[in-house]
Amino acid sequence: MASQQIDRNKLRAAIRHLGSEYVFYMLDEAIDLLPEAELLKLTKPYIDPSRLEPDGTADAGLLAAVKAFEKASLAGEYYEDFNVNSTNCTEKSTGTAAWNADCRRLLDRCVASAICLVHAPPSRSSVLPRLAFLAALGGRKTPWWHNQMKNRRGCTW
């Protein structure tokens, strides 16, 4: 894409042709990209903002998020009854789409965390995990997804 601008009408038309699962993923990613004020403006017509107020629990980190996702998955929190028939046999339930979106978000965070670990200055990370991760990548110093994830999630080093 030569220009970094997007024609909003073309985007709307393209979104209408996406499957609902991909629209779900797009909205899920938009949550992380939008500033608080814009997020409130976007959600207010559809969801009561009082239901979305923080409950005081802080983000406990990646490992805690992965364990919470595992617990929710095994407890059936993503399960949703879905009658399959000949016309909807290729569709997914919203529970499945939500599980996929949460899993993708956690995998992105894991990759971003690994990138930060591998490329952080030695004083800020242990040398052994860095070497183990590099060995797992087949010795490549810069994996193909490095710049994409580093720019997307941002490392603090």
N, C-alpha and C positions, 0 to 999 in steps of 0.2 A: 504494500500500500504506500504510494508516494506521499500522500498527505495523511496527517494524523487526525484529521477531522472525519466525523461520521455524519452522514445525512440521516437525520432522525426519522424521516418518513421512510427511507429505504430500510432502516433498522426495524421499524414497526412492521413493515411488510415481510421482512425476513423472519421475524419472530413468529408471525402468524403461520408460517410454513414449518416451523420447528415442531417437533413432538412435545407434548406437555412435559415429559421428563426433562428435556433440555431447557425448557422455560423455567422449570423448577430449579435446576442447577444454576441458571443464570441469575435468578432472583436470590438464591442462596449466597452466591458470590457478591452480589450487589450489596448485601447487608454489611459485608466487611469493608466495602469500598466507599460507602456513603458516609458523610459526616452526620453526627447526631441530629442536627436540625433538619437536614434533608430527609433522613430516615423517618423522622417523626411525621414530616409533611407527606411522605409517600404512604405510610401505613395508616395514618389517622382516618381516612375515609373507609377503611376496610376492617380495622381492628381497633377496639377500644384501647387507647394508650395506657389506661390505668392497669390493664392486664399485663403490660409489658414493662412495668417499672422494676428496676433491680431489687432483688430480695436481700441484698447485703452480702451474699456469698461471692467472694472474689475468685477469679480464675486461678485454680491451684496448679496450673502447669500442664504440660503435654502428657506426662505419664498419668496424672490423675484424670485427664480428659479421656484418654484411651481406656483406662479402667472403667470409667463411668459409662462409656459407650459399650464396652463389653458387657457390663452388668445390665444395661438397658436392653441390649440385644438379646441376651439370654433370658431376661425376664419377659420377653415378648412385647415390650413397649412399642415396637415398630410394627407388630402384627396387625393386620387389618383383614377382615373377611372380604373376599373378592370373588364373586361368581364369574367363572370363566365360561365363555360360550364361543360359538364359531365367529362372532363378529368382534369380540374383544380379546381374543386369545393371545395377541401380541402386546397388549397393554400391560402396564404394571400398576399395582395399587399405589395410593399416595404414601402408604407406610413403607413400601419398597423404595419409592423415589426418595423419601426422607432418609431412609437408612443409607442408600447410595450416596446422597449428598453429604451426610455426616461423615461417612467413611472416606469419601474423597477429600473433604476438608481436613480430616485428621491425617490422611496420607500426605497431603500437601504440607501440613505442619511438620510431619516427621522428616520429609525430604528437606524442607527449609532448615530444620534443626540440624540435620546431618551436614548440609552445606556449610552452615555456620561453624560446626565443629571441625570439619575438615580444613577450612580455610582461615580459621581464627589464628591469630598469632600464638606461638607456643606458650607464652606466658599466661594466656587466658584459657587454655585447654590442655588436657593431658595428651602427651605424644602417642601413647599406646592406642587409645581409641581412634585417633586420626590415622595411624598406620594400618589398623585393622580395617577401617572403612576404605582406605585407598586400596588395600589388598583385595577387598571384596569387589571393588570396581575394576579389577584387573590391572591395577597399577596406573590407570589414567589419572593424571593430576586434575584435569578439568572435565568432569562429565558433561555430556551434551546438554543436559537440562540445567546446568549450573547457572548460567546467566538468566535464564527464564525465571527460575525460582528465586534467585537472589534479588532480582529486580522486583519480582511480584510480592514477596513477603518481607524483604529487607532484613539484613543482618545488622546487629548492633555493634559490630567491630570496625 
